[in-house]
Amino acid sequence: PMQWDDTPNAGFSSVTPWLKVNAGYRKVNVAVEEKNPDSVLNYFRKMIAFRKANPELIFGTWKPVDRKNPKVFAYIRDGGERKFLVILNFSCREASCRPGICLTGAEALLDNYNDCPPLGKEIRLRPFEALVLIL
């Protein structure tokens, strides 16, 4: 059941649903997430809006970066006029990426920590960090 709010049955139904409601629904629900600008819900909304505003992320050519690195997933999306470097650390530990490209003039557009790590030959990402740069 979707956890809409902190009311009985998480606001999903006026009757007991056939699946159990998560025990933490009073603290983790849409109503709480909407009030927090840094919530997961609002981050996903921001990402969807960002993707819609940048068609290169959908239709641009895709080129992997730092391919042999098992700790990060990194790639360039090239839309012709604009290029983006996307670097994702899906682990619970810090990880490094060596993009192998010049990052002079690169600008961080999105970072789920809201403070882009230093950019250089090696970029150190914190656990579960997602970084999008325009090149």
Residue frames relative to the residue before (quaternion, step in Angstrom):
aa qw qx qy qz dx dy dz
P 1.0000 0.0000 0.0000 0.0000 0.00 0.00 0.00
M 0.4903 -0.6515 0.4939 0.3020 3.55 -1.01 0.82
Q 0.3252 -0.7449 0.5564 0.1728 3.55 -0.91 0.97
W 0.1105 -0.8457 0.5216 0.0225 3.55 0.07 1.32
D 0.7985 -0.1029 0.1116 0.5825 3.58 0.93 -0.87
D 0.6385 -0.5553 0.3761 0.3774 3.59 -1.27 -0.21
T 0.4161 0.6915 -0.4853 0.3364 3.59 1.19 0.41
P 0.7136 -0.4237 0.3014 0.4695 3.62 -1.20 0.21
N 0.8301 0.1250 -0.1619 0.5188 3.54 -1.05 0.91
A 0.5454 -0.6666 0.3553 0.3631 3.56 1.25 0.63
G 0.6183 -0.5654 0.3398 0.4273 3.59 1.18 0.49
F 0.4622 0.7040 -0.4227 0.3348 3.56 1.31 0.11
S 0.8050 -0.0461 0.0971 0.5835 3.54 1.00 -0.87
S 0.4770 -0.6508 0.5028 0.3101 3.55 -1.20 0.47
V 0.7033 0.3406 -0.2409 0.5756 3.59 1.30 -0.17
T 0.6331 -0.5328 0.3910 0.4030 3.56 -1.23 0.41
P 0.3645 -0.7457 0.5092 0.2275 3.60 -0.64 1.07
W 0.5965 -0.5933 0.4027 0.3606 3.57 -1.17 0.52
L 0.6833 0.3551 -0.2717 0.5772 3.61 1.24 -0.37
K 0.5321 -0.6323 0.4537 0.3335 3.58 -1.04 0.72
V 0.4183 -0.6521 0.5706 0.2724 3.52 -1.18 0.67
N 0.5650 -0.6051 0.4409 0.3468 3.56 -1.01 0.81
A 0.5549 -0.6490 0.4175 0.3107 3.57 -0.95 0.92
G 0.7255 0.4450 -0.2485 0.4624 3.60 1.08 -0.62
Y 0.3064 0.8090 -0.4691 0.1778 3.58 1.24 0.25
R 0.5974 0.5788 -0.3808 0.4039 3.63 1.09 -0.48
K 0.7476 0.3587 -0.2039 0.5204 3.60 1.15 -0.60
V 0.7541 0.2837 -0.1610 0.5700 3.58 1.15 -0.60
N 0.3798 0.6906 -0.5287 0.3150 3.53 -0.24 1.32
V 0.7050 -0.4731 0.3214 0.4193 3.56 -1.26 0.33
A 0.6474 0.5367 -0.3336 0.4260 3.62 0.85 -0.89
V 0.6672 0.4781 -0.2943 0.4896 3.61 0.98 -0.82
E 0.6706 0.5173 -0.2973 0.4408 3.58 0.90 -0.98
E 0.6417 0.5421 -0.3338 0.4277 3.60 0.99 -0.77
K 0.6705 0.5072 -0.2924 0.4557 3.60 1.10 -0.63
N 0.6971 0.4440 -0.2575 0.5006 3.59 1.21 -0.45
P 0.3545 -0.7665 0.4885 0.2196 3.64 -0.42 1.15
D 0.7139 0.4235 -0.2524 0.4973 3.62 1.18 -0.44
S 0.3878 0.7409 -0.4726 0.2781 3.61 1.22 0.29
V 0.6513 -0.4965 0.4005 0.4111 3.55 -1.29 0.31
L 0.6295 0.5419 -0.3332 0.4462 3.60 0.94 -0.85
N 0.7167 0.4380 -0.2609 0.4758 3.59 0.81 -0.97
Y 0.5832 0.5470 -0.3741 0.4698 3.60 1.15 -0.50
F 0.6601 0.4921 -0.3124 0.4738 3.60 0.92 -0.85
R 0.6204 0.5293 -0.3447 0.4649 3.60 0.99 -0.71
K 0.6488 0.5182 -0.3004 0.4693 3.55 1.00 -0.91
M 0.6608 0.5092 -0.3015 0.4616 3.59 0.97 -0.86
I 0.6434 0.5127 -0.3237 0.4673 3.60 0.97 -0.81
A 0.6576 0.4963 -0.3057 0.4774 3.60 0.94 -0.87
F 0.6396 0.5301 -0.3177 0.4571 3.59 0.99 -0.84
R 0.6644 0.5026 -0.2971 0.4667 3.57 0.93 -0.90
K 0.6586 0.5042 -0.3089 0.4654 3.60 0.95 -0.84
A 0.6893 0.4847 -0.2700 0.4658 3.59 1.07 -0.76
N 0.7528 0.3072 -0.1663 0.5580 3.59 1.26 -0.34
P 0.1791 -0.8392 0.5034 0.1011 3.60 0.26 1.23
E 0.5150 0.6368 -0.4202 0.3907 3.62 1.20 -0.34
L 0.6288 0.5423 -0.3294 0.4495 3.57 1.13 -0.61
I 0.6902 0.4337 -0.2646 0.5153 3.57 1.23 -0.37
F 0.8324 0.2638 -0.0812 0.4806 3.56 0.76 -1.12
G 0.5253 0.6545 -0.4162 0.3499 3.61 1.18 -0.23
T 0.5968 -0.5384 0.4345 0.4065 3.54 -1.28 0.30
W 0.3138 -0.7554 0.5591 0.1354 3.52 -1.19 0.69
K 0.0396 0.7922 -0.6066 0.0540 3.57 -0.83 1.00
P 0.3714 -0.7351 0.5153 0.2370 3.62 -0.65 1.04
V 0.1795 -0.7571 0.6233 0.0776 3.53 -1.22 0.68
D 0.8316 0.0980 -0.0977 0.5379 3.60 -1.08 0.77
R 0.0070 0.8920 -0.4512 0.0265 3.53 1.08 0.95
K 0.7365 0.4386 -0.2462 0.4524 3.59 0.90 -0.83
N 0.4983 0.6500 -0.4233 0.3873 3.56 1.30 0.05
P 0.2630 -0.8071 0.5071 0.1492 3.62 -0.43 1.16
K 0.6583 0.5546 -0.2994 0.4117 3.59 1.24 -0.28
V 0.7877 0.2134 -0.1302 0.5631 3.59 1.17 -0.41
F 0.2556 -0.6948 0.6446 0.1911 3.51 -1.34 0.40
A 0.0908 0.8097 -0.5669 0.1218 3.57 -0.49 1.22
Y 0.1005 0.7944 -0.5921 0.0915 3.55 -1.04 0.80
I 0.3529 -0.6848 0.5933 0.2337 3.52 -1.37 0.34
R 0.1499 -0.7293 0.6605 0.0969 3.54 -1.09 0.84
D 0.0904 -0.8116 0.5770 -0.0127 3.54 -0.60 1.21
G 0.1204 -0.8182 0.5612 0.0325 3.55 -0.55 1.19
G 0.6602 -0.4758 0.3111 0.4908 3.57 1.26 0.20
E 0.8033 0.2146 -0.1025 0.5460 3.55 0.42 -1.22
R 0.8011 0.1486 -0.0625 0.5764 3.57 1.04 -0.74
K 0.1546 -0.7661 0.6195 0.0737 3.52 -1.18 0.76
F 0.1493 -0.7747 0.6105 0.0700 3.52 -1.12 0.78
L 0.1988 -0.7254 0.6435 0.1422 3.53 -1.16 0.70
V 0.0950 -0.7838 0.6135 0.0144 3.55 -0.75 1.11
I 0.0054 -0.7907 0.6111 -0.0363 3.57 -0.79 1.06
L 0.0379 -0.8204 0.5686 -0.0469 3.57 -0.70 1.14
N 0.1300 -0.7532 0.6412 0.0679 3.54 -0.92 0.97
F 0.1480 -0.8280 0.5384 0.0513 3.58 -0.36 1.24
S 0.5945 0.5915 -0.3617 0.4072 3.59 1.23 0.14
C 0.5332 -0.6225 0.4752 0.3199 3.54 -1.31 0.31
R 0.6576 0.4497 -0.3091 0.5194 3.60 1.28 0.29
E 0.6102 -0.5268 0.4356 0.4005 3.55 -1.26 0.41
A 0.0288 -0.7898 0.6127 -0.0079 3.58 -1.10 0.73
S 0.2984 -0.7515 0.5640 0.1674 3.55 -1.21 0.55
C 0.1470 -0.7597 0.6277 0.0849 3.53 -1.23 0.61
R 0.1465 -0.7470 0.6431 0.0835 3.54 -1.09 0.83
P 0.2225 -0.8363 0.4850 0.1259 3.59 0.05 1.27
G 0.3322 -0.7821 0.4785 0.2211 3.60 1.15 -0.46
I 0.6555 0.4394 -0.3241 0.5217 3.58 1.19 0.51
C 0.5715 -0.5807 0.4521 0.3629 3.55 -1.24 0.42
L 0.1683 -0.8105 0.5564 0.0722 3.56 -0.77 1.03
T 0.3171 0.7395 -0.5235 0.2802 3.59 1.24 0.37
G 0.8113 0.2110 -0.1893 0.5113 3.55 -0.75 1.06
A 0.4701 0.6630 -0.4554 0.3633 3.59 1.25 -0.09
E 0.1360 -0.7903 0.5953 0.0510 3.54 -1.09 0.75
A 0.4074 -0.6985 0.5345 0.2459 3.54 -0.93 0.93
L 0.1745 -0.7921 0.5796 0.0783 3.56 -0.78 1.07
L 0.7961 0.0417 -0.0007 0.6037 3.55 1.11 -0.71
D 0.1309 0.7448 -0.6463 0.1020 3.52 -1.08 0.85
N 0.3828 -0.7661 0.4623 0.2298 3.57 -0.54 1.09
Y 0.6185 0.4898 -0.3592 0.4985 3.61 1.26 0.01
N 0.3645 -0.7751 0.4359 0.2764 3.58 1.35 -0.20
D 0.7267 0.2689 -0.2580 0.5771 3.58 1.16 0.61
C 0.3332 -0.8016 0.4674 0.1673 3.52 0.05 1.37
P 0.4451 -0.6701 0.5151 0.2959 3.60 -0.95 0.83
P 0.6465 -0.5054 0.3765 0.4298 3.61 -1.19 0.35
L 0.3076 -0.7542 0.5573 0.1610 3.56 -1.02 0.89
G 0.2415 0.7490 -0.5869 0.1902 3.55 -0.89 0.95
K 0.7856 -0.2658 0.2155 0.5155 3.56 -1.19 -0.49
E 0.7633 0.1650 -0.0976 0.6170 3.54 1.18 -0.66
I 0.1436 -0.7728 0.6147 0.0651 3.56 -0.92 0.95
R 0.2178 -0.7851 0.5705 0.1033 3.55 -0.71 1.11
L 0.1498 -0.8018 0.5770 0.0419 3.52 -0.67 1.17
R 0.4281 -0.6795 0.5373 0.2574 3.53 -1.08 0.78
P 0.7118 -0.4321 0.3051 0.4620 3.60 -1.23 0.22
F 0.8671 0.0309 -0.0750 0.4915 3.55 -0.99 1.00
E 0.3536 0.7427 -0.4992 0.2722 3.59 1.11 0.59
A 0.1222 -0.7499 0.6481 0.0520 3.52 -1.16 0.83
L 0.0236 -0.8131 0.5788 -0.0577 3.53 -0.75 1.11
V 0.0448 -0.7742 0.6313 0.0094 3.58 -0.92 0.95
L 0.0782 -0.7945 0.6022 -0.0036 3.55 -0.76 1.16
I 0.2714 -0.6912 0.6289 0.2304 3.55 -1.19 0.51
L 0.2947 -0.7890 0.5227 0.1319 3.54 -0.83 1.03
